[in-house]
Amino acid sequence: MSETELMVDLTDGRTVSVPLAWYPRLAHATPEERGRWRLIGRGEGVHWPDVDEDISIAGLLAGSRSGESQRSLQRWLDARNAKGAQSPAPPP
């Protein structure tokens, strides 16, 4: 993962790369938070526990962006800020 892209290496040798901005929780996460992830569903997806984000490999391959509403994201950001989490500015 870079500051602007989410990159996932698949077992068949392909690498899928999508804009990090497609997943606002990851875009607002610190590099350390983005670095803490685990595979879920026998490798069918990825989970980031620090930001409560789950992304399926099928969704990545289909080019699906986060389905989270702006209202839900704002509630999450407000709660995160209330806890004092340091969130980097989202990518442009």
Stockholm file with secondary structure:
# STOCKHOLM 1.0

chainA/1-92         MSETELMVDLTDGRTVSVPLAWYPRLAHATPEERGRWRLIGRGEGVHWPDVDEDISIAGLLAGSRSGESQRSLQRWLDARNAKGAQSPAPPP
#=GR chainA/1-92 SS CCSSEEEEECTTSCEEEEEGGGSHHHHHSCHHHHHCCEEETTTTEEEETTTTEEEEHHHHHHTCCCCCCHHHHHHHHHHHHHTTCCCCCCCC
#=GC SS_cons        CCSSEEEEECTTSCEEEEEGGGSHHHHHSCHHHHHCCEEETTTTEEEETTTTEEEEHHHHHHTCCCCCCHHHHHHHHHHHHHTTCCCCCCCC
//
